[in-house]
């Protein structure tokens, strides 16, 4: 029987995390009478036994706050944890330490809020006997088990607002304005914000583009009397004959790849090919910050409540998901075994092309 649960946020931050924490804490305490332990800075808090024992007052007033009051980390893999001793750095499996730490304080179950990397770690902990429930969050919306992850719709809203604002300055200066948004492997943010904001060209990882066709689209607009163009590009978009982006590992022990510079490189190429002055705006961490929109606050609350209800029913080893606006549960394997990408022949790409958006293909 569950009496104490832990909760942590791992990976990159995003709007809506505090709303999830609030829902977990309030549901656990008010509905079930559980005690709730919040582990700080992702898996690092579990390894180091660094936590806060929540009271209901701790989560008062955080529903609309960005970030995560628990802190987070995208570098602390508990199965390859960085340990420094006597000046030497080693990477060690600390999963047994996590199990031991949870046992010391009688923490019966764990709610893990994270993206694919964090959820893969949760899956491995579950395989070792930890009672875990996952909640999907990512501004890239690339977790396959759910229609929407925490933070995605707010990120789309932020990107759409940027497209709206770039329209006026692009039109005033007769420029090509390039907006670089997140999306290393999946182009959902660029695609949805591009459609919502009326972009002229959308570049996503799933559809390799020909830079000459992008330039042709811009020139066609100029010849038709449109003396400006808006291009929105995922950071991981690739051209058909190579890579305009630069990919580098974050460090020698990381599986994460940094994608740098697509916006700047696109601006250089397009200005040379079209003769039209081109400028770039990189949203970067602006998409991670700020207040979650109402949709994300509601979604986060639904996820948090469902996770605690699952714990009370003993439904562990699952990830809470939303499909066709209904809460459901899938296994960790279903959630993280493959990445959800934009189907090049799917409805959103089709309707974008129908209204004249170019993809450089």
N, C-alpha and C positions, 0 to 999 in steps of 0.2 A: 504493500500500500504506500502510495506517494504521500509524503508529508513535507518534504523540502525539495524545491527545484532551483536549478541555476539557470542563468541566462547570460549570453554574451553576444557581442556583435563583432564580426570578423570581416577582413577585406577592406575595400574602399568604403568611405562613408557615402551616404546619400540621404536626401530628404525622406523622412518617414520612419527612421530608425527609432527615434524617441517615442513615436506613437506606438510602435510595436512593443517596446519595453513597457510603456504605460499599460497597455492592454494585458500583457503577460502578468505584470505585478498586481494590477487591480483584480483581474479575474482569479488569479491564484489565491490572493488574500481574502477578497470579499466573498467570492462564491464557494471556495473550497477550504478556506482556513489554512492554506499552506504558508510556510515561510519561503522567502525568495532571496537567493544570493545572486548578486550581479558581479560577474567576473570582469575585471578591468582589462582593457586593451587586447581583446580577443583571446586567443589561446594562451597568450603570455600570462594572463591572470590565472588561468587554470594551472599552468605549470608552476607558477610562483606562489600560488594560493593567495593572490591579491584580489580581494573582493570587498563588496559592501553588502551588508544585510539590509535589505530594503524595508522602509516603512511606507505606508500609503502616502505620506506627505512628500516623500522623495520624488514621486512621479507627478505631483501636482503642478499644473501649469506648463507641462512639456509637450503637450499634444501638437502644438504648432511650431515647435522649435526644430531647427535644422541640426544636423550632426548627430552625435550619440553621447549621452551623458556618461556612458561606460568607457568611452574611448574605443579605438580599434587599431588593428595592425594587419597589413597584408604581407608581412615578412616572417611571421612566427609559426612555421609549420611544426606542430607538436611531435611529428615523427622524424623531423630533421631540424631540431631546435638548436640555435646557436648558443654555445656555452663557452665562456672564456675563463680559463684557469691558469694562473701563473704565467700570464702573457700568451698562452697558447689558445687558439680558437678551434673548437671541435663542434661538429654537428651530430647531435645525439637523439635517439628515440626516447622521448619523455612521456610516452603515453601511460606507462605504468605509474609514473609520478602523478599524473592526472587522476587516475583511478584511486590512488592512495589518498590524495588530497580531498577528493570528493567524499571518501569514506570517513575521513577524520571528522568532518562536520555533518555527516549523515545526509549528504545531498543525494537524493534518490534518482533524480532525472535532470536532463539538461536540454534547454532550448537554445539552438544555435541559429543565429540570424546571419546569413551570408550568401555570397555568390558561389560559383562552381568550385573554386579552390577551397573555401571554407567548408562547404557541404561535403566535399570529398574527404576532408579530414574528419568530419562528423561521422561519415559512413564507416571509416576505419575504426573510430572509437566504438561505434555500435557493434562492429564485428568482434571487438575485444570485450564486449559485455556491458558497455555503458548504455544506459537507457536514454536515447537521444531522439529528439524531434527537430526537424529543420524547417526554417522559414526562408523563402527565396528573396534576395534583394540584389538588384543590379540595375544601374542606369542604362546598361546595354540591352536588357531584356532578352538575354540569350540562354536562359535556363529552359530546357526543353519541356519540362513537366507542367508549366504554368503559362497562362495567357499573359499575365502581367506580374512582374516582380516589383517589390517595394522600391520606390524611387524613380521608376522609369517614366511615368506620366508627368512628373514634375520636371524631369530632365527635358522631355519633349516640349513642355510649356516654356521652359527657359530658352531653348533653342529656337522655338517658333517666335518668341518675342524678339530675339536677336535678328532673325530674318526680317521681321516687320520693320525694325529700326534701320536695318541696312538698306532697305528699299529706298527710303527717302534720300539718304546720302549718296547712294549709287546713282539715282536718277538726277540728283543735283549736279554731280561731277561728271556724269556720263562715263562711269567706270564699271569694270567687272569687280564685284565684291565676292570674295570667297569666305565662307564660314566653315571652319574646321570644328567638327564635333567628335565626341567619343564614339567608339565602336571599332575595337581592334579586329574582331572577327565577324561581327554581325552589324548590319546597317540599319537596324530598326529606328534608331533615334534620328539619323539623317533622313530616312525615308519619310517618317511620319511628320517630322518638323518641316521637311521640304514641301510635302503636300499641303500641310496646314498653312505654311507661310507663303506659298506661291513661288517657290524657287524655280528657276529656269533649267538648271542642271542639278541632278542628284547623283553623287558618286558613292558607291557602297562596295564592300569587300566581295559580295556575292556576284557582282557583275563587273568583270574586268573591262576597263574603258580604253578607248583609243583617244589619245590626247588631241589628235587632229580632228576627230569627230566632235569633241567638245568645243574646239576652236571654231569649227564649221557652224555649230549651233549658235554660237555667240555672234558670228559674222552674219548669219541669216537673220538674226534679230536686228542687227544694226541696219542691214539692207532693207528691212521692213519698217524702219523708222524708230526702232527701239534702241536707244543709244546707251543702254545699261543692261547688265545681266547679273543675276544672283546664282552663285554656285554653292551648294552645301555638300561637304565631303566628310565621310567617316574617316577617322585617323588611319584606319587599316585598308582603305581603298587602294586597289592596285591597277596599273595600266597593263594592257595586253602584252606588251613587248618588254616587260621588265618591271622594275619597282621605282616609282618616284619617291616613295617613302624610304626611310632608313630604319632598319630593324636591328636592335641591339639587346642582348640580355641585360637585365637590371643588375645582376652580379653573377659571379661564377657559380654560385650555389642556388640560383633562382631559375625556375622554369618560365618565369614571366618575361615577356618581350615588350620592349618599349618601341612605340611607333612615333617617330619624330619627323616633323617637317613637311607633311603633305601640302598644307596650305601655302607655305612660302614657295615651295617648288612649283605648285600649280600656278601661282601668280606669275612666277618668272617665265614658265613655258607659255602661258596664255598671252602674256603681254608681248612676247616675241612673235608668236604666231598670228596674233590679231592686230597688233599695233595699238590696242586699247589699254589705257592705264588700268592696272589691276592692283587690288589691295586685299589683304587677308586679315581676318579676325579669328583668333583661336579662343574658344570658350573655355576649354580645359576644366579646371576645378570649379568654375562658376556653375557648372551643371550639377555639381555635388553639393553645393551650399544653398543656404536660404531655407525659407519656410516651405513645407510640403503643401501642394495644392489639396483641396478638399478630397479629391479622388484618392490620393495616396494616404490621407489621414484615415479615411474609411477602410481602405484595403488593409492598411497596417493593423487597424483595430480588429478587423475580421480575422486576419492571420494570427494575431496574438491570442485572441480568445480561443480560436480553434486549436492552437497548439496546446494550451493548458487543458482544454476539454479532452484532447487526445491522450495527454499524460494521465488524466484521471481514469480514462478507459483502458489504460495499458497499451495504447496503440503506438508503440515505439518503432524506430527504424524507418520512419516515414518523413516525407517532406509535405508540409501543407501547401496546397496549390489552389489555383482558381481556374476553372475551365467552364466556358460558357456562363460566366457569372455565378457559378456554384462552387462552394468550397469542397475540395476533395483531398484525398491523400494518395501519394504515390511512394514507391520505394526510393531509397537513395539512388539505386542503380538507374531507375527510370529517369530520375531528375538530372543526373550528372554524367550519364554514359555518353551522351552526345550533346553538341551545342545546337541551340535553336537558331537557325539562320533564315534570312529572307529568301523565300522561294522566287527565283528570277521570273517564273511564269505565274506568280501568285496574283491575287486580286489587287493589292496595293500598287505593285509595279504596273499592272495593266491599267488601272485608272489614272495613274500619274502620266503614263505615256499617252493615254487618251486625251488628256488636256494639254498635251504639248511639251511635257517635261522630257528632257534628254538625259540619257544615262551613259552616253559615250560608247554605246555598243552598236 
